[in-house]
Structures are given as structure tokens and as C-alpha cells.
């Protein structure tokens, strides 16, 4: 369970549902795109090779 700004508990599923309302269906969630982009930037910057389970194919 998560706390919303008002301090009441919300079911994570309802958060995800509410977020989708009014938005067009995208190829991938923004969060996933952002994470993949961030990881690739970090790899380029530091020349890191991330090991599983963090490796992105």
C-alpha cells in the first residue's frame, strides 16, 4: 500500500489505473523508456558493463 498526498492508503493497482485514464495508449510506459535511456547514458558516460539482472538487452 502507498500513501497519497492526503495521507490515506491507496491500492497500487488503482494508482496505475488512474494514471492511464485520459492518456493515449503508448508503446511503452514513460517510466520504462526513461529507465532504459538513463541506463544507456550511464553506460556511455562511464563505460560500465552492467551485470544481470540490470542488463538491458
Backbone as a printed PyTorch tensor [residue, N CA C, xyz], in Angstrom:
tensor([[[  0.8390,  -1.1980,   0.0000],
         [  0.0000,   0.0000,   0.0000],
         [  0.8780,   1.2530,   0.0000]],

        [[  0.4170,   2.2620,  -0.6950],
         [  1.1360,   3.5270,  -0.7450],
         [  0.2880,   4.6210,  -0.1220]],

        [[  0.9500,   5.6780,   0.3140],
         [  0.2190,   6.8130,   0.8610],
         [  0.1160,   7.9000,  -0.1970]],

        [[ -1.0950,   8.4110,  -0.3860],
         [ -1.2490,   9.5350,  -1.2990],
         [ -0.9580,  10.8270,  -0.5430]],

        [[ -0.9110,  11.9580,  -1.2470],
         [ -0.5730,  13.2230,  -0.5670],
         [ -1.4810,  13.5360,   0.6180]],

        [[ -2.7060,  13.0220,   0.6030],
         [ -3.6320,  13.2950,   1.7000],
         [ -3.3800,  12.3880,   2.8960]],

        [[ -2.5300,  11.3780,   2.7270],
         [ -2.1860,  10.5020,   3.8320],
         [ -3.0440,   9.2570,   3.9120]],

        [[ -3.9990,   9.1040,   2.9970],
         [ -4.8150,   7.8960,   3.0220],
         [ -4.1540,   6.8240,   2.1650]],

        [[ -4.4450,   5.5720,   2.4710],
         [ -3.7940,   4.4820,   1.7460],
         [ -4.4850,   4.2330,   0.4120]],

        [[ -3.6720,   3.9480,  -0.5990],
         [ -4.2100,   3.6400,  -1.9110],
         [ -3.6490,   2.3040,  -2.3670]],

        [[ -4.4840,   1.5580,  -3.0620],
         [ -4.0090,   0.3120,  -3.6510],
         [ -3.1780,   0.6470,  -4.8940]],

        [[ -1.9750,   0.0810,  -5.0180],
         [ -1.1180,   0.3800,  -6.1690],
         [ -1.8240,   0.1900,  -7.5090]],

        [[ -2.7040,  -0.8120,  -7.5910],
         [ -3.4130,  -1.0720,  -8.8400],
         [ -4.2800,   0.1240,  -9.2220]],

        [[ -4.9000,   0.7480,  -8.2240],
         [ -5.7730,   1.8800,  -8.5300],
         [ -4.9530,   3.0810,  -8.9800]],

        [[ -3.7260,   3.2100,  -8.4590],
         [ -2.8490,   4.2980,  -8.8950],
         [ -2.5410,   4.1300, -10.3810]],

        [[ -2.1410,   2.9240, -10.7660],
         [ -1.8270,   2.6560, -12.1600],
         [ -3.0320,   2.8970, -13.0480]],

        [[ -4.2100,   2.4840, -12.5780],
         [ -5.4220,   2.6540, -13.3760],
         [ -5.7250,   4.1340, -13.5650]],

        [[ -5.6330,   4.8840, -12.4800],
         [ -5.9810,   6.2960, -12.5490],
         [ -5.0060,   7.0480, -13.4630]],

        [[ -3.7570,   6.6210, -13.4780],
         [ -2.7520,   7.2860, -14.2960],
         [ -3.0590,   7.0990, -15.7810]],

        [[ -3.6180,   5.9260, -16.1280],
         [ -3.8630,   5.6330, -17.5320],
         [ -5.0480,   6.4200, -18.0760]],

        [[ -5.9750,   6.8090, -17.2040],
         [ -7.1940,   7.4610, -17.6620],
         [ -6.8670,   8.7690, -18.3660]],

        [[ -7.4210,   8.9490, -19.5580],
         [ -7.2510,  10.1980, -20.2800],
         [ -5.9540,  10.2840, -21.0570]],

        [[ -5.1760,   9.2280, -21.0490],
         [ -3.9380,   9.2380, -21.8250],
         [ -4.0600,   8.2640, -22.9900]],

        [[ -3.3890,   8.6070, -24.0870],
         [ -3.3650,   7.6820, -25.2050],
         [ -2.4870,   6.4970, -24.8450]],

        [[ -2.8400,   5.3460, -25.4050],
         [ -2.0430,   4.1560, -25.1350],
         [ -0.7030,   4.2940, -25.8400]],

        [[  0.3670,   4.1180, -25.0890],
         [  1.7010,   4.2750, -25.6600],
         [  2.3400,   2.9080, -25.8720]],

        [[  3.3930,   2.9140, -26.6830],
         [  4.1100,   1.6720, -26.9600],
         [  4.6750,   1.0940, -25.6730]],

        [[  5.2720,   1.9770, -24.8480],
         [  5.7950,   1.5470, -23.5560],
         [  5.5180,   2.6430, -22.5440]],

        [[  5.4080,   2.2810, -21.2690],
         [  5.2370,   3.2930, -20.2330],
         [  6.4250,   4.2480, -20.2230]],

        [[  6.1540,   5.5050, -19.9060],
         [  7.2150,   6.5230, -19.8990],
         [  8.3520,   6.1110, -18.9660]],

        [[  7.9770,   5.5070, -17.8270],
         [  8.9850,   5.1490, -16.8350],
         [ 10.0060,   4.1860, -17.4350]],

        [[  9.5240,   3.2090, -18.1980],
         [ 10.4250,   2.2140, -18.7790],
         [ 11.3680,   2.8820, -19.7740]],

        [[ 10.8010,   3.7530, -20.6170],
         [ 11.6410,   4.4690, -21.5790],
         [ 12.7060,   5.2820, -20.8620]],

        [[ 12.2880,   5.9530, -19.7760],
         [ 13.2170,   6.8240, -19.0560],
         [ 14.3370,   6.0030, -18.4390]],

        [[ 13.9820,   4.8410, -17.8690],
         [ 14.9900,   3.9990, -17.2170],
         [ 15.9810,   3.4670, -18.2550]],

        [[ 15.4700,   2.9810, -19.3650],
         [ 16.3480,   2.4420, -20.4070],
         [ 17.2710,   3.5390, -20.9230]],

        [[ 16.7090,   4.7220, -21.1400],
         [ 17.5080,   5.8490, -21.6230],
         [ 18.5970,   6.2020, -20.6130]],

        [[ 18.2170,   6.2610, -19.3490],
         [ 19.1620,   6.6060, -18.2910],
         [ 20.2950,   5.5830, -18.2220]],

        [[ 19.9390,   4.3080, -18.2600],
         [ 20.9580,   3.2590, -18.1610],
         [ 21.9200,   3.3450, -19.3410]],

        [[ 21.3710,   3.6000, -20.5380],
         [ 22.2540,   3.6830, -21.7000],
         [ 23.1710,   4.8980, -21.6000]],

        [[ 22.6550,   6.0080, -21.0360],
         [ 23.5040,   7.1910, -20.8540],
         [ 24.6260,   6.8920, -19.8720]],

        [[ 24.2820,   6.2240, -18.7780],
         [ 25.2920,   5.8930, -17.7700],
         [ 26.3570,   4.9870, -18.3800]],

        [[ 25.9240,   4.0130, -19.1690],
         [ 26.8820,   3.1100, -19.8100],
         [ 27.8350,   3.8910, -20.7050]],

        [[ 27.2770,   4.8270, -21.4920],
         [ 28.1320,   5.6010, -22.3960],
         [ 29.1090,   6.4620, -21.6130]],

        [[ 28.6030,   7.0940, -20.5530],
         [ 29.4180,   8.0580, -19.8230],
         [ 30.5690,   7.3760, -19.0940]],

        [[ 30.2670,   6.2610, -18.4440],
         [ 31.2750,   5.6270, -17.5940],
         [ 31.8600,   4.3670, -18.2060]],

        [[ 31.3080,   3.9350, -19.3400],
         [ 31.7830,   2.7160, -19.9670],
         [ 31.5110,   1.4940, -19.1110]],

        [[ 30.3900,   1.5320, -18.3950],
         [ 30.0770,   0.4260, -17.4860],
         [ 29.4710,  -0.7340, -18.2510]],

        [[ 29.7400,  -1.9290, -17.7610],
         [ 29.0080,  -3.0890, -18.2360],
         [ 28.1870,  -3.5670, -17.0630]],

        [[ 26.8860,  -3.4190, -17.1750],
         [ 26.0290,  -3.8010, -16.0570],
         [ 25.7250,  -5.2830, -16.1450]],

        [[ 25.7900,  -5.9520, -15.0130],
         [ 25.5060,  -7.3740, -14.9970],
         [ 24.0280,  -7.6150, -14.7390]],

        [[ 23.5710,  -8.8100, -15.1270],
         [ 22.2140,  -9.2370, -14.8470],
         [ 21.9760,  -9.1080, -13.3380]],

        [[ 20.8130,  -8.7550, -12.8380],
         [ 19.5440,  -8.5490, -13.5520],
         [ 19.3650,  -7.1350, -14.0870]],

        [[ 20.3970,  -6.3190, -14.0910],
         [ 20.2300,  -4.9330, -14.5120],
         [ 20.5400,  -4.7350, -15.9890]],

        [[ 21.0680,  -5.7770, -16.6130],
         [ 21.4110,  -5.6650, -18.0250],
         [ 20.1520,  -5.4890, -18.8690]],

        [[ 20.2060,  -4.5700, -19.8120],
         [ 19.0840,  -4.3860, -20.7350],
         [ 19.5400,  -4.8180, -22.1200]],

        [[ 18.8810,  -5.7910, -22.6920],
         [ 19.2980,  -6.3510, -23.9810],
         [ 19.1710,  -5.3240, -25.1080]]])
